[in-house]
Amino acid sequence: MSHPLDTDTLKRWIRQSRDFVLIDTLPGSIFAKGHLPGAVNLPSDNILDLAPGRFPDKDVTLVVYCASETCKRAGLSAERLKRLGYRHIYHYEGGKKAWLAEGLSLQTDHS
């Protein structure tokens, strides 16, 4: 089970340089057009294959997100990460839509 995370908490974690990995679960082409600052791309369709190599420590704190609260990719990714044995999984349910609604900016491959 993942823990829900809201925008204020995520902003605080970023500001405090908390030790966590922010994972954008959308396809790479969408990630390249804009993602939350500091996020890495790990599409939900590939997470079972790629996560163990990228994050061998099962105690790492992982925060998954996708496009919005109606997007299913982050929730599926959180379930898959749990099946892989990761213990500290958070779901930023609002995703990019909530981030932008707060007036915050996205990062692109060119920024």
Contacts in CASP RR format, 6 or more apart in sequence:
PFRMAT RR
TARGET T0000
AUTHOR 0000-0000-0000
METHOD contacts of the structure
MODEL  1
MSHPLDTDTLKRWIRQSRDFVLIDTLPGSIFAKGHLPGAVNLPSDNILDL
APGRFPDKDVTLVVYCASETCKRAGLSAERLKRLGYRHIYHYEGGKKAWL
AEGLSLQTDHS
1 82 0 8 1.000
1 89 0 8 1.000
2 64 0 8 1.000
2 75 0 8 1.000
2 78 0 8 1.000
2 79 0 8 1.000
2 81 0 8 1.000
2 82 0 8 1.000
2 89 0 8 1.000
2 90 0 8 1.000
2 91 0 8 1.000
3 89 0 8 1.000
3 90 0 8 1.000
3 91 0 8 1.000
4 90 0 8 1.000
4 91 0 8 1.000
4 93 0 8 1.000
5 63 0 8 1.000
5 90 0 8 1.000
5 91 0 8 1.000
5 92 0 8 1.000
5 93 0 8 1.000
6 92 0 8 1.000
6 93 0 8 1.000
7 92 0 8 1.000
7 94 0 8 1.000
7 98 0 8 1.000
7 99 0 8 1.000
7 102 0 8 1.000
7 104 0 8 1.000
10 36 0 8 1.000
10 63 0 8 1.000
10 92 0 8 1.000
11 102 0 8 1.000
11 104 0 8 1.000
12 18 0 8 1.000
13 20 0 8 1.000
13 63 0 8 1.000
14 37 0 8 1.000
18 61 0 8 1.000
19 61 0 8 1.000
20 60 0 8 1.000
20 61 0 8 1.000
20 62 0 8 1.000
20 63 0 8 1.000
20 90 0 8 1.000
21 40 0 8 1.000
21 55 0 8 1.000
21 60 0 8 1.000
21 61 0 8 1.000
21 62 0 8 1.000
21 63 0 8 1.000
22 36 0 8 1.000
22 38 0 8 1.000
22 39 0 8 1.000
22 40 0 8 1.000
22 63 0 8 1.000
22 65 0 8 1.000
22 92 0 8 1.000
23 39 0 8 1.000
23 40 0 8 1.000
23 41 0 8 1.000
23 42 0 8 1.000
23 62 0 8 1.000
23 63 0 8 1.000
23 64 0 8 1.000
23 65 0 8 1.000
23 77 0 8 1.000
24 31 0 8 1.000
24 35 0 8 1.000
24 36 0 8 1.000
24 39 0 8 1.000
24 40 0 8 1.000
24 41 0 8 1.000
24 42 0 8 1.000
24 65 0 8 1.000
24 66 0 8 1.000
25 42 0 8 1.000
25 43 0 8 1.000
25 44 0 8 1.000
25 47 0 8 1.000
25 64 0 8 1.000
25 65 0 8 1.000
25 66 0 8 1.000
25 73 0 8 1.000
25 74 0 8 1.000
25 75 0 8 1.000
25 76 0 8 1.000
25 77 0 8 1.000
26 35 0 8 1.000
26 41 0 8 1.000
26 43 0 8 1.000
26 44 0 8 1.000
26 66 0 8 1.000
26 67 0 8 1.000
26 71 0 8 1.000
26 73 0 8 1.000
27 43 0 8 1.000
27 45 0 8 1.000
28 41 0 8 1.000
28 43 0 8 1.000
30 67 0 8 1.000
31 39 0 8 1.000
31 41 0 8 1.000
31 43 0 8 1.000
32 108 0 8 1.000
32 109 0 8 1.000
33 108 0 8 1.000
34 96 0 8 1.000
34 106 0 8 1.000
34 107 0 8 1.000
34 108 0 8 1.000
35 41 0 8 1.000
35 96 0 8 1.000
35 106 0 8 1.000
35 107 0 8 1.000
35 108 0 8 1.000
36 65 0 8 1.000
36 95 0 8 1.000
36 96 0 8 1.000
36 99 0 8 1.000
36 106 0 8 1.000
36 107 0 8 1.000
37 105 0 8 1.000
37 106 0 8 1.000
37 107 0 8 1.000
38 107 0 8 1.000
39 65 0 8 1.000
39 107 0 8 1.000
40 54 0 8 1.000
42 50 0 8 1.000
42 51 0 8 1.000
42 54 0 8 1.000
42 77 0 8 1.000
43 73 0 8 1.000
44 66 0 8 1.000
44 73 0 8 1.000
44 74 0 8 1.000
44 75 0 8 1.000
44 76 0 8 1.000
44 77 0 8 1.000
44 80 0 8 1.000
47 77 0 8 1.000
47 80 0 8 1.000
47 81 0 8 1.000
48 80 0 8 1.000
48 83 0 8 1.000
48 84 0 8 1.000
51 80 0 8 1.000
51 81 0 8 1.000
51 84 0 8 1.000
51 86 0 8 1.000
52 84 0 8 1.000
55 62 0 8 1.000
55 86 0 8 1.000
58 84 0 8 1.000
58 85 0 8 1.000
58 86 0 8 1.000
58 87 0 8 1.000
59 87 0 8 1.000
59 88 0 8 1.000
60 86 0 8 1.000
60 88 0 8 1.000
61 88 0 8 1.000
61 90 0 8 1.000
62 81 0 8 1.000
62 86 0 8 1.000
62 88 0 8 1.000
62 89 0 8 1.000
62 90 0 8 1.000
63 90 0 8 1.000
63 91 0 8 1.000
63 92 0 8 1.000
64 74 0 8 1.000
64 75 0 8 1.000
64 77 0 8 1.000
64 78 0 8 1.000
64 81 0 8 1.000
64 89 0 8 1.000
64 90 0 8 1.000
64 91 0 8 1.000
64 92 0 8 1.000
65 74 0 8 1.000
65 91 0 8 1.000
65 92 0 8 1.000
65 93 0 8 1.000
65 94 0 8 1.000
65 95 0 8 1.000
65 96 0 8 1.000
66 72 0 8 1.000
66 73 0 8 1.000
66 74 0 8 1.000
66 75 0 8 1.000
66 77 0 8 1.000
66 95 0 8 1.000
66 96 0 8 1.000
67 73 0 8 1.000
67 95 0 8 1.000
67 96 0 8 1.000
67 97 0 8 1.000
68 94 0 8 1.000
68 95 0 8 1.000
68 96 0 8 1.000
68 97 0 8 1.000
68 98 0 8 1.000
69 93 0 8 1.000
69 94 0 8 1.000
69 95 0 8 1.000
69 97 0 8 1.000
69 98 0 8 1.000
71 95 0 8 1.000
74 91 0 8 1.000
74 92 0 8 1.000
74 93 0 8 1.000
74 95 0 8 1.000
75 91 0 8 1.000
78 89 0 8 1.000
78 91 0 8 1.000
81 89 0 8 1.000
82 89 0 8 1.000
92 98 0 8 1.000
96 106 0 8 1.000
99 106 0 8 1.000
100 106 0 8 1.000
END
